[in-house]
Structures are given as C-alpha cells and as structure tokens.
Amino acid sequence: MAGSKEQKGVARATVARLVDLADYQEDSVVSRTIIDRKTGTVTFFAFDEGQGLSEHTAPYDALIHLVDGEAEIGISGRATRVEKGEMIVIPARKPHYLRAVKKFKMILTMIRS
C-alpha cells in the first residue's frame, strides 16, 4: 500500500476491522501481533469456546479489550465476566487467567515501562 510503512505486525496507516484480524479456529487460541516494540506490544487474540490461558503473571500492566464474545478473566483469585465492548486492566505481577465462556476476540495491550 502506498504511504504505509511496514513493521512487525500490521502495516502502519492501514485501516483494518478489528474482528477480522484473525478467525476463530476450532479448539484453538489464535494470536496476531499488531505492534511489537521495546516499549510495548499490541496483540489480537481469537479464543474458541472453552479455550483459555492458564494462570500466569506478567511483569507489566495489561489492558484487555474484548471486541467480540464473552470471557471469564480471573485476577488474584477473583473471576470477572467481560463481554464485547468492555475492557479490564490486569495489574503487573498479579496472577491471572483467561477462559472463553463463549468464543471471543480481544486486543491485549502491554506497556513495558
């Protein structure tokens, strides 16, 4: 595309529909990097129903924004339902997990500072 600049992930100055960045795949979690920099990352995920990420921690705050579906996100032992159009912040170093109540798509933004 003329006027766009490639980087790891999606081309700059390119319009894209968020929900179309990755398709659902049966019994899978699909991810696509949008931005990958030393200062942070933006990643798109598509989780099939029942799929998830087991409990883990991250050294940075994470912003999760659901663009489709419904997820259960547990943070420090407390489960929260998050639906399409909603977001939640996961504080750095807090144990957390994600589980697809219904298949869902999300944007994960992590700022490394």
C-alpha positions in Angstrom: 0.0 0.0 0.0 1.4 3.4 -0.9 2.2 5.6 2.0 2.2 2.8 4.5 5.3 1.7 6.5 5.8 -1.9 7.4 6.8 -3.0 10.9 6.4 -6.3 12.8 2.6 -6.9 12.7 0.0 -4.8 10.8 1.2 -2.1 8.3 1.1 1.4 9.6 -1.6 3.7 8.2 -3.7 0.7 7.1 -7.3 0.6 8.2 -8.4 -2.8 9.5 -11.6 -4.1 11.1 -10.5 -5.5 14.5 -12.8 -8.5 14.4 -11.3 -9.5 11.1 -7.7 -9.6 12.2 -7.9 -13.4 12.9 -10.6 -16.0 12.5 -11.8 -18.4 15.2 -10.2 -21.9 14.8 -11.8 -25.0 16.4 -10.3 -25.9 19.8 -7.6 -23.2 19.4 -6.3 -19.8 20.5 -5.1 -17.7 17.6 -2.9 -14.6 18.0 -1.7 -12.0 15.7 0.8 -9.3 16.6 -0.2 -5.8 15.7 2.6 -3.8 17.2 5.8 -5.2 18.7 8.2 -2.6 20.2 10.7 -2.4 23.1 8.2 -0.1 24.9 5.2 -2.4 24.5 3.1 -4.7 22.4 -0.4 -4.9 21.0 -1.7 -8.4 20.1 -5.0 -9.6 18.8 -6.4 -12.9 20.0 -9.3 -15.2 19.0 -10.3 -17.9 21.5 -12.6 -20.7 20.7 -15.3 -21.5 23.3 -13.8 -23.3 26.3 -10.2 -22.3 25.4 -8.0 -20.1 27.5 -4.7 -19.2 29.0 -3.7 -20.9 32.3 -2.9 -18.8 35.3 0.3 -16.8 34.9 1.9 -13.4 35.8 3.3 -10.7 33.7 5.9 -8.0 34.7 3.8 -5.2 33.2 0.2 -3.9 33.4 -2.0 -5.4 30.7 -5.2 -3.8 29.1 -7.6 -6.3 27.6 -10.4 -5.1 25.4 -13.0 -7.6 24.1 -14.2 -6.9 20.6 -16.4 -10.0 20.4 -17.9 -12.7 22.6 -17.5 -13.3 26.4 -14.6 -14.2 28.6 -14.0 -15.1 32.3 -10.9 -13.3 33.5 -9.5 -14.2 36.9 -7.2 -11.9 38.7 -5.7 -12.7 42.0 -8.4 -15.4 42.7 -11.3 -13.2 41.7 -13.2 -14.1 38.5 -14.9 -11.4 36.4 -17.1 -11.8 33.3 -16.1 -9.4 30.4 -18.2 -9.0 27.3 -17.9 -7.5 23.9 -17.1 -3.8 24.1 -15.8 -4.0 27.7 -12.2 -3.8 28.9 -10.3 -4.7 32.0 -6.8 -3.9 33.3 -4.7 -6.6 34.8 -2.1 -5.2 37.2 1.6 -6.2 36.8 2.7 -9.2 38.8 -0.9 -10.3 39.7 -1.7 -14.0 38.9 -4.4 -14.1 36.2 -6.1 -16.5 33.7 -8.5 -16.2 30.8 -11.2 -18.6 29.7 -13.7 -18.3 26.8 -17.2 -18.6 28.2 -18.3 -18.0 24.6 -15.8 -17.7 21.8 -14.2 -14.3 22.0 -11.8 -11.9 20.3 -9.6 -9.4 22.2 -6.9 -6.9 21.9 -4.1 -7.2 24.5 -2.0 -4.0 25.1 1.1 -4.3 27.3 3.2 -1.2 28.1 6.7 -2.1 29.2 7.6 0.9 31.4 
